[in-house]
């Protein structure tokens, strides 16, 4: 159910998992059945999930609970996703509790940001795929605050073309009603729908080093997600408001969004 890398990878890419942590076991045995009982998720297309081998799950992003919904719906297939390292190194009891929760759901800690941090995140995901694991990510990059589907960033295409892993598009529906942006507690009255699409082989677009191949492959993934989620298209990147003149200029200039 929960990712086998959970809680067993530090920020050093050289380290490898040794044995499941207690949080991983707790999440698989206790948290997953409890979450399914509370939210009664409706899962469609589960037969499209490969039982073994590298696979990339790519979904729209509406709520913080998206990263909980995907591994629950994909069970018993283990899924790993990246989470900012702040969730793992916070102080005091709340910091410890946050680390255990994110460890239990298969999160892998990474530093967020551009440049080297973005490269490190891609390298971490590639390692998991090359070992035959599954990773889940949101090509939009951050949550949609208006419910529209934004353009995908090309990191997902790089991973797929570099590793040869198939991509399973996912349409998440209702997670924004269960846990709207800004809310601290989830609603138990709403029901989540998780739609798994057919596996996508993106190799026909070309090599990972080609920017054109990455863009076309990413657009194919986003088109499949759109068909599943039915969201209105934003036809723009989901980027936080620019701070200062320099950042505004950077966002205005054409460049590839990883």
Residue pairs with C-beta under 8 A, 6 or more apart in sequence:
1 27
1 28
1 32
1 71
1 72
1 75
1 76
1 78
2 24
2 27
2 28
2 32
2 71
2 78
2 79
2 104
2 105
2 106
3 24
3 71
3 78
3 79
3 80
3 81
3 105
3 106
3 107
3 108
3 133
3 134
4 17
4 20
4 24
4 78
4 80
4 133
5 17
5 80
5 106
5 108
5 128
5 133
6 20
6 21
6 23
6 24
6 27
6 80
6 103
6 104
6 105
6 106
6 107
6 108
7 21
7 23
7 24
7 103
7 104
8 16
8 17
8 18
8 19
8 20
8 21
8 24
9 15
9 16
9 17
9 108
9 109
9 124
10 109
11 85
11 109
11 110
11 111
11 120
13 120
13 123
13 124
13 127
21 103
23 100
23 101
23 103
23 104
24 103
24 104
24 106
26 100
26 104
27 103
27 104
27 105
27 106
31 104
31 105
32 71
32 72
32 75
35 68
35 72
36 72
38 188
39 178
39 188
39 190
39 191
39 192
40 191
41 69
41 72
41 73
41 191
41 192
41 193
41 194
42 191
42 192
42 193
42 194
43 73
43 193
43 194
43 196
44 193
44 194
44 195
44 196
45 195
45 196
45 197
45 198
46 73
46 74
46 196
48 168
48 196
48 197
48 198
48 199
49 55
49 74
49 77
49 168
49 196
50 77
50 166
50 168
50 199
51 77
52 132
53 132
53 165
54 129
54 130
54 131
54 132
54 133
54 134
54 163
54 164
54 165
54 166
55 77
55 129
55 134
55 135
55 165
55 166
55 167
55 168
55 199
56 129
56 134
56 135
56 136
56 137
56 156
56 159
56 160
56 165
56 166
56 167
56 168
57 70
57 74
57 79
57 134
57 135
57 136
57 137
57 167
57 168
57 170
58 136
58 137
58 138
58 139
58 152
58 156
58 167
58 168
58 169
58 170
58 221
58 225
59 66
59 70
59 136
59 138
59 169
59 170
59 171
59 172
59 225
60 66
60 138
60 140
60 144
60 149
60 170
60 171
60 172
60 225
60 229
60 231
61 138
61 140
61 141
61 142
61 143
61 144
61 172
62 143
62 144
62 147
62 172
62 175
62 176
63 143
63 175
63 176
63 178
63 179
63 180
63 181
64 143
64 179
65 175
65 178
65 179
65 186
66 138
66 143
66 172
66 175
67 81
67 83
67 105
67 107
67 136
68 105
69 172
69 175
69 192
69 194
70 79
70 81
70 136
70 170
70 172
70 194
71 78
71 79
71 81
71 105
71 106
71 136
73 194
73 196
74 134
74 136
74 196
77 134
78 106
78 133
78 134
79 106
79 134
79 135
79 136
80 106
80 107
80 108
80 128
80 133
80 134
80 135
80 136
81 106
81 107
81 108
81 135
81 136
81 137
82 107
82 108
82 109
82 110
82 121
82 124
82 125
82 135
82 137
83 102
83 107
83 108
83 109
83 110
84 109
84 110
84 111
84 112
85 109
85 110
85 111
85 112
87 98
87 99
87 102
87 107
87 109
88 98
88 99
88 102
88 103
88 107
88 109
89 95
89 99
89 109
90 96
90 98
90 99
102 109
108 124
108 128
110 117
110 120
110 121
110 124
111 117
111 120
111 121
112 121
114 258
118 155
118 258
121 155
122 155
122 158
122 159
122 258
125 135
125 137
125 159
126 159
126 162
126 163
128 134
128 135
129 135
129 159
129 163
129 165
130 163
135 159
136 170
137 155
137 156
139 152
139 153
139 155
139 156
139 218
139 221
139 222
139 225
140 149
140 150
140 151
140 152
140 153
140 238
141 150
141 153
141 237
141 238
141 239
141 257
142 238
142 240
143 181
143 238
144 150
144 176
144 231
144 234
144 238
145 181
146 234
147 176
147 231
147 232
148 231
148 232
148 233
148 234
149 222
149 225
149 226
149 229
149 231
149 232
149 233
149 234
150 234
150 236
150 237
150 238
151 222
151 234
151 235
151 236
151 237
151 238
151 257
152 218
152 219
152 221
152 222
152 225
153 218
153 237
153 257
153 258
154 211
154 214
154 215
154 217
154 218
154 256
154 257
154 258
155 258
156 167
156 217
156 218
156 221
157 202
157 205
157 208
157 213
157 214
157 215
157 216
157 217
157 218
157 221
158 208
158 214
158 258
159 165
160 166
160 167
160 200
160 202
160 217
161 202
161 203
161 205
161 206
161 207
161 208
161 213
161 214
161 217
162 208
164 203
166 199
166 200
166 201
167 199
167 200
167 202
167 221
168 196
168 197
168 199
168 200
169 196
169 197
169 200
169 221
169 224
169 225
169 227
169 228
170 194
170 195
170 196
170 197
170 225
170 228
171 193
171 194
171 195
171 197
171 225
171 227
171 228
171 229
171 230
172 192
172 193
172 194
172 195
172 229
173 192
173 193
173 194
173 195
173 229
173 230
174 190
174 191
174 192
174 193
175 192
177 187
177 190
178 186
178 187
178 190
178 192
179 186
179 187
195 228
195 229
197 224
197 225
197 227
197 228
200 220
200 221
200 224
202 217
202 220
202 221
205 213
205 214
205 216
205 217
205 220
206 212
206 213
206 216
207 213
208 214
211 256
214 256
215 256
226 233
237 257
239 251
242 248
242 250
242 251
